[in-house]
Amino acid sequence: MEYTKLGSTGLDVSRICLGTMSYGEANDRWPWALPSDEAKPFFSAALDAGINFFDTADVYSQGTSEEITGRWLNQMGDRDEMVVATKVFNRMRPGPNGAGLSRKAIMTGIDHSLSRLGMDYVDLYQIHRFDPETPLEETLEALHDVVKSGKARYIGASSMFAWQFAKALHLQDANGWARFVTMQDHYNLLYREEEREMLPLCADEGVGSIPWSPLARGKLTRDWDESTTRGETDEFGKTLYQDSDRHIVEKVAEIAEKRGVSRAQVALAWVLANPVVDAPIIGATKLEHLHDAVAAVDLQLDEHELTELGETYAPRGIAGHR
């Protein structure tokens, strides 16, 4: 496994981050989630492969993903070596103050997340989306206080417009508040709109990119018309990609066949080739998914292959946030 600094910090993270949305108690929203005992081998295999970076969120399977993540990492790993990230924003309970990025929601959220994880702190606390209903200053000062309280080492953000992220960074600098060190953005061969403004902003500001869905919900790893349980039930995922993308998937398959590697390795190697990307976040429900991700770190695509993979991309509307 290779390691890199996270953004402009001194924190060392593996080039692959294991996302744990696939682990939790299954429900109507996450019917594909693996329960605790079935998730255990993935944490073991990740640690054995040298992965030290793990990403979850309070909302994943309504908190049970955090519980499973904490259970196995606390049993299997050295907390001082692991980098654990979680998120806050989405609705966790009905009624007032059950969602969003108010000071109350953030302070409540971090305490509940730490309780579920069974940890004293998280390494990276991220806002899952931008909250237009809360003053940005309120959100940023609350996050600063979470860091100063020792409950989080760093803070990060996820999908939003670049102008929103730029404004947040400016306010943090102006007020001396803890600064966002990461952007968890939607980025893969089928969705490259982040290359227009967000990724250049991250490069200029020293913010590390840790993309979600680097394999486009698995679409880059299989024939376009092949269905999966997740593909059939993931309503959010159905909004992200379009049928005209199939030719890109076919190009990934062509290069993978020539190289004698999996399609997942090719698609991840393309993401990893972007110098702004620190660690794509991969999901794994089969151990070969994890093995492919680790192998992708050592796969170097040449300039011709990178050009072939990217030359037919067509601009599209924003997908993944509003």
Secondary structure, DSSP 8 states (H G I E B T S, - for coil): --EEESTTSS-EEESSEEE-TTBS---SS-TT-B-HHHHHHHHHHHHHTT--EEE--TTGGGGHHHHHHHHHHHHHS-TTT-EEEEEE-S--SSSTTSSSSSHHHHHHHHHHHHHHHT-S-EEEEEESS--TTS-HHHHHHHHHHHHHTTSEEEEEEES--HHHHHHHHHHHHHHT---EEEEE-B-BTTB-GGGTTHHHHHHHHT-EE--B-TTTTTGGGS-TT---HHHHH-TTGGGT--GGGHHHHHHHHHHHHHHTS-HHHHHHHHHHTSTTBS--EE--SSHHHHHHHHHHTT----HHHHHHHHTT-------S--
